[in-house]
Amino acid sequence: GENVEQHPSTLSVQEGDSAVIKCTYSDSASNYFPWYKQELGKGPQLIIDIRSNVGEKKDQRIAVTLNKTAKHFSLHITETQPEDSAVYFCAARLSNFGNEKLTFGTGTRLTIIP
Amino acid sequence: GAGVSQSPRYKVAKRGQDVALRCDPISGHVSLFWYQQALGQGPEFLTYFQNEAQLDKSGLPSDRFFAERPEGSVSTLKIQRTQQEDSAVYLCASSLARLGTTDTQYFGPGTRLTVL
C-alpha cells in the first residue's frame, strides 16, 4: 500500500518568515495530494490540494509543489502569522478506481514565534 | 452550512465495554470515511462507504470493529469489547465524490475515546 513520510516533525519560525514542509510518497499511482491543518481539539481542515497533472498551485500565502518523478510534494507558507500555528498533515490518494482513502503523513507541528 | 458532526465528542469506556460512535455527514454527501488518529500521529483509514454500501473495510484493525450506514446518511462505528489500544480519536469525513472522481474530504471534530 501507499506510504507517506513527512518532515520535519516540528518547525518553529519567526512571524513573517516562510515555512516549508516536505512529504514523500511511495506509490507512483497516487494522483491526489491534499494538505490539512489541524488545530487542538478539532478535525483536520483542508487548506490546499494538488492533482498529479499539475506541478504547482498557489492560494494567497499558501503554495504546494509536486515532483512526480521524485515522488515528493511540499507545502510553502509565506509571511507566516500566529494563527498559522497548528499541526499540518500531508496526504496521498491512489488512483485505483473506487479506492478513495487518504494515506496521511505523521504531521508537522508548526509554531509561529511572535 | 452545517459541517460533519460527531457524537459523543468524548467517551470513556471501561475495558471490555462496547461503544458506538455516531457520524452525521454533510447533507447530500455520498461518500463517508472513518479514520483513527492515535496521539501524535496522522489519521489512519478504517473504512469507506458510498451511500449505504461499505466498499472498503481494509483498515478495520480487528473483527471487534464494525461500521454501518444503513440509509446512506448517518453512520455508526461500533467497537466491541474495547481494549486499551483502542484509545484514540475517531474521525469521520464525508465527500461528494462518486466512484472515479476526487472531491474534498471534510472532517468532523472527532470522538476522543479513552479506554480504562
Interface residues (C-beta under 8 A of the other chain):
Chain A: V4 Q6 N31 Y32 P34 Y36 G41 K42 G43 P44 Q45 L46 D49 R51 F89 A91 R93 F97 G98 N99 E100 K101 L102 T103 F104 G105 T106 G107
Chain B: V4 S31 F33 Y35 G40 Q41 G42 P43 E44 F45 Y48 L55 D56 G59 L91 A93 S95 A97 L99 G100 T102 T104 Q105 Y106 F107 G108 P109 G110
